[in-house]
Amino acid sequence: MSDKTMTADEVVSRLRSGMTLGIGGWGSRRKPMALVHALLRSDLTDLTIVSYGGPDVGMLAAAGRVRKLVAPFVTLDSIPLEPHYRAAREAGALELMEIDEAMFMWGLRAAANRLPFLPVRAGLGSDVMRVNPGLRTVTSPYDDQETFVAVPALTLDAALVHLNRADRLGNGQYLGPDPYFDDLFCEAADAAYVSCERIVDTAELTKEAPPQSLLVKRHTVTGVVEAPGGAHFTSCAPDYGRDEAAQREYASTPWQEFAARHLGGRTG
């Protein structure tokens, strides 16, 4: 079995402009920020981002890298609306497909199972259908009595996720309170890249937590990046919580100033 370790910059070297990228985590929790920073150091642009959005979306949108966003929300959790995303959205800088959280999950599940869509009740009777005129409905073929939203598969060219631990083969483990659907992002993608707080031997993965914590399986993973602190300033429980001071600085600082101060000046 092969060693899949690589650097964040090596991950980004495998990506191309125009791709559809899924980014794991949830809001300002366990986002793969080391990989996002590597994206910002690159020249990649014209991206479609699929995310339970947080600062990953805000940074990439502020830097002008996002052509289209598919998301149920973009938040910093303790700051309800991500301000850099908001500025990009108000400026009309990106296209948005905003859907219900459950619809988003089933879109990932459809892609993971290589299905073109899955039927769900979520979204019926809401403005989701109005603001997404491309969505279609289907009627049950068994009784012709119930109509569902046909959620299209959220097929990804690549997925980027951050976990607490991983081995060199691509098995990934979460130790916090929630998996945040990172397994679905990996399964829905043609290639998946996992950053982690620490790479450990395979046998070590079940010493800290039970086997159920092995969220991501090696057959879905293309590359593994050891990135201590790789979710900062978002949380990566139980290794560390959200850095609220750093997040407030990010939220209150004009993008170009923040990028010059923390990202080597790459603003676009």
C-alpha positions as CSV (number, residue, x, y, z in Angstrom):
1,M,0.0,0.0,0.0
2,S,1.4,3.4,-1.0
3,D,2.5,6.3,1.1
4,K,0.2,9.2,0.2
5,T,1.9,12.0,2.1
6,M,2.5,15.3,0.3
7,T,2.7,19.0,1.1
8,A,-0.1,21.5,0.8
9,D,1.6,23.1,-2.2
10,E,1.9,19.7,-3.9
11,V,-1.9,19.2,-3.4
12,V,-2.6,22.6,-5.1
13,S,-0.2,21.7,-7.9
14,R,-2.6,18.9,-8.8
15,L,-5.6,21.3,-9.1
16,R,-6.6,23.4,-12.1
17,S,-8.5,26.6,-12.7
18,G,-12.2,26.1,-13.4
19,M,-12.5,23.0,-11.2
20,T,-15.3,22.3,-8.8
21,L,-13.8,22.0,-5.3
22,G,-15.6,20.7,-2.2
23,I,-14.2,22.1,1.1
24,G,-15.1,20.2,4.3
25,G,-15.8,21.5,7.8
26,W,-18.8,23.6,8.9
27,G,-18.8,27.3,9.2
28,S,-15.8,28.2,11.3
29,R,-15.2,24.6,12.5
30,R,-12.5,22.3,11.3
31,K,-11.9,24.0,8.0
32,P,-8.8,23.0,6.0
33,M,-7.2,26.4,6.2
34,A,-3.7,25.3,5.5
35,L,-4.9,24.0,2.1
36,V,-7.0,27.2,1.5
37,H,-3.9,29.3,2.2
38,A,-2.0,27.2,-0.4
39,L,-4.8,27.8,-2.9
40,L,-4.4,31.6,-2.2
41,R,-0.7,31.3,-2.9
42,S,-1.5,29.8,-6.3
43,D,-2.8,31.3,-9.5
44,L,-5.9,29.1,-9.5
45,T,-9.2,31.0,-10.4
46,D,-12.6,30.5,-11.9
47,L,-13.4,27.9,-9.2
48,T,-16.8,26.5,-8.2
49,I,-16.7,26.0,-4.4
50,V,-19.1,23.6,-2.7
51,S,-19.0,24.2,1.1
52,Y,-20.9,24.5,4.3
53,G,-19.2,27.9,4.1
54,G,-17.0,29.7,6.5
55,P,-13.7,31.7,6.1
56,D,-12.7,29.3,3.4
57,V,-15.4,30.8,1.2
58,G,-14.8,34.3,2.5
59,M,-11.1,34.3,1.7
60,L,-11.4,32.7,-1.7
61,A,-14.3,35.0,-2.7
62,A,-12.4,38.1,-1.5
63,A,-9.4,37.1,-3.5
64,G,-11.5,36.8,-6.6
65,R,-11.0,33.1,-7.1
66,V,-14.7,32.0,-7.0
67,R,-16.9,31.9,-10.1
68,K,-19.8,30.0,-8.4
69,L,-20.6,29.0,-4.9
70,V,-22.9,26.2,-3.9
71,A,-23.7,26.5,-0.1
72,P,-26.5,26.5,2.4
73,F,-24.9,29.3,4.4
74,V,-21.6,31.2,4.9
75,T,-20.9,31.9,8.6
76,L,-18.1,32.4,11.1
77,D,-20.5,30.9,13.8
78,S,-19.7,33.5,16.6
79,I,-20.0,36.1,13.8
80,P,-23.2,35.1,12.1
81,L,-22.5,36.3,8.5
82,E,-19.1,36.0,6.9
83,P,-18.2,39.6,6.1
84,H,-15.8,39.1,3.2
85,Y,-18.2,36.7,1.5
86,R,-21.0,39.3,2.1
87,A,-19.0,42.0,0.4
88,A,-18.3,39.8,-2.6
89,R,-21.9,38.7,-2.9
90,E,-23.2,42.3,-2.6
91,A,-20.7,43.3,-5.4
92,G,-22.1,40.6,-7.6
93,A,-18.7,39.0,-7.8
94,L,-19.9,35.4,-7.8
95,E,-22.8,33.2,-8.8
96,L,-24.7,31.6,-5.9
97,M,-26.7,28.4,-5.6
98,E,-28.1,28.6,-2.1
99,I,-29.9,25.5,-1.0
100,D,-31.2,23.9,2.2
101,E,-28.7,22.1,4.5
102,A,-30.4,18.8,4.0
103,M,-30.6,19.3,0.2
104,F,-26.8,20.0,0.2
105,M,-26.1,16.8,2.2
106,W,-28.2,14.7,-0.2
107,G,-26.5,16.3,-3.2
108,L,-23.2,15.1,-1.8
109,R,-24.7,11.7,-1.1
110,A,-26.0,11.4,-4.6
111,A,-22.5,12.3,-5.9
112,A,-20.9,9.8,-3.5
113,N,-23.2,7.1,-4.9
114,R,-22.6,8.2,-8.5
115,L,-26.3,9.0,-9.0
116,P,-27.5,12.0,-11.0
117,F,-29.9,13.1,-8.2
118,L,-31.7,12.0,-5.1
119,P,-35.3,12.8,-4.1
120,V,-35.9,14.8,-0.9
121,R,-38.8,16.6,0.8
122,A,-36.6,19.5,2.0
123,G,-37.1,22.6,0.0
124,L,-40.7,22.0,-1.0
125,G,-42.9,25.0,-0.2
126,S,-39.9,27.3,0.3
127,D,-38.2,30.0,-1.7
128,V,-35.4,27.6,-2.4
129,M,-37.3,26.5,-5.5
130,R,-37.9,30.2,-6.5
131,V,-34.2,31.3,-6.2
132,N,-33.0,28.1,-7.9
133,P,-35.3,27.9,-11.0
134,G,-33.1,25.1,-12.4
135,L,-34.2,22.7,-9.7
136,R,-36.7,20.0,-10.8
137,T,-39.3,17.9,-9.0
138,V,-40.1,14.2,-9.4
139,T,-43.2,12.2,-8.5
140,S,-43.0,8.8,-6.8
141,P,-43.1,6.1,-9.5
142,Y,-44.8,3.7,-7.0
143,D,-48.0,5.6,-6.1
144,D,-47.9,8.8,-8.1
145,Q,-49.1,10.6,-5.0
146,E,-46.0,12.4,-3.6
147,T,-43.7,14.9,-5.2
148,F,-40.1,15.4,-4.2
149,V,-37.3,17.8,-5.0
150,A,-34.8,16.1,-7.3
151,V,-31.5,17.4,-5.8
152,P,-28.7,17.2,-8.3
153,A,-25.5,15.4,-7.4
154,L,-22.8,17.8,-6.2
155,T,-20.1,16.1,-8.1
156,L,-16.6,17.4,-7.2
157,D,-13.3,17.4,-9.1
158,A,-11.5,17.5,-5.7
159,A,-12.3,17.6,-2.0
160,L,-10.2,19.3,0.7
161,V,-10.9,18.3,4.3
162,H,-9.1,18.6,7.7
163,L,-9.1,15.9,10.3
164,N,-7.5,15.4,13.7
165,R,-5.4,12.3,12.7
166,A,-4.5,10.3,9.6
167,D,-2.1,7.7,8.6
168,R,0.2,7.7,5.5
169,L,-2.2,5.5,3.6
170,G,-5.1,8.0,3.8
171,N,-7.2,6.7,6.6
172,G,-8.5,9.8,8.5
173,Q,-9.9,10.2,12.0
174,Y,-12.0,12.8,13.7
175,L,-11.8,13.2,17.5
176,G,-14.3,16.1,18.0
177,P,-18.0,16.1,18.4
178,D,-19.1,16.1,14.7
179,P,-17.9,14.6,11.4
180,Y,-19.3,17.6,9.4
181,F,-19.9,15.3,6.4
182,D,-16.2,15.2,5.5
183,D,-16.6,11.6,4.5
184,L,-19.2,12.5,1.9
185,F,-17.0,15.3,0.5
186,C,-14.3,12.7,-0.1
187,E,-16.6,10.1,-1.5
188,A,-18.2,12.7,-3.9
189,A,-14.9,13.7,-5.4
190,D,-12.7,12.4,-8.1
191,A,-9.7,13.2,-5.8
192,A,-9.7,13.9,-2.1
193,Y,-6.9,15.5,0.0
194,V,-6.9,15.3,3.7
195,S,-4.8,17.6,5.9
196,C,-4.5,16.6,9.6
197,E,-3.0,17.7,12.8
198,R,-0.8,14.7,13.0
199,I,0.1,11.7,10.9
200,V,0.3,8.6,13.0
201,D,0.9,4.9,12.4
202,T,-2.2,3.0,11.4
203,A,-2.3,1.1,14.7
204,E,-2.3,4.4,16.7
205,L,-5.6,5.5,15.1
206,T,-7.7,3.3,17.4
207,K,-5.8,4.1,20.6
208,E,-7.1,7.6,21.0
209,A,-10.7,6.8,20.0
210,P,-12.9,3.9,18.9
211,P,-13.0,2.5,15.3
212,Q,-16.2,4.6,14.6
213,S,-14.0,7.7,14.6
214,L,-12.2,6.5,11.5
215,L,-14.3,8.8,9.3
216,V,-12.4,8.7,6.0
217,K,-11.2,5.5,4.4
218,R,-8.0,5.3,2.4
219,H,-9.7,4.2,-0.9
220,T,-11.3,7.6,-1.2
221,V,-8.1,9.6,-0.4
222,T,-5.5,10.8,-2.9
223,G,-3.1,12.7,-0.6
224,V,-2.4,13.3,3.1
225,V,-0.9,16.5,4.4
226,E,0.5,16.8,8.0
227,A,-0.5,20.3,9.0
228,P,-0.4,21.1,12.7
229,G,-2.7,23.9,13.4
230,G,-4.0,23.5,9.9
231,A,-7.5,24.5,10.7
232,H,-6.6,27.8,12.5
233,F,-8.3,30.2,13.2
234,T,-11.3,27.8,13.0
235,S,-11.7,25.1,15.6
236,C,-10.3,21.6,15.5
237,A,-11.7,20.1,18.7
238,P,-10.3,18.6,20.9
239,D,-6.9,19.7,19.7
240,Y,-7.8,23.4,19.9
241,G,-10.8,25.7,19.9
242,R,-11.6,28.6,17.6
243,D,-9.2,31.5,17.9
244,E,-11.8,34.2,18.5
245,A,-9.3,37.0,18.6
246,A,-7.8,36.0,15.2
247,Q,-11.3,35.6,13.7
248,R,-12.4,39.0,14.9
249,E,-9.2,40.5,13.3
250,Y,-10.0,38.7,10.1
251,A,-13.6,39.9,10.1
252,S,-12.8,43.5,10.9
253,T,-9.8,44.0,8.6
254,P,-10.1,45.0,4.9
255,W,-9.2,42.0,2.8
256,Q,-6.1,43.4,1.1
257,E,-4.7,44.6,4.4
258,F,-5.4,41.2,6.0
259,A,-3.9,39.3,3.1
260,A,-0.7,41.5,3.1
261,R,-0.4,40.9,6.9
262,H,-1.1,37.2,7.0
263,L,-1.0,35.7,3.6
264,G,2.1,37.1,2.0
265,G,0.2,39.8,0.1
266,R,-1.7,37.4,-2.2
267,T,-5.0,39.1,-2.7
268,G,-6.1,38.0,-6.1
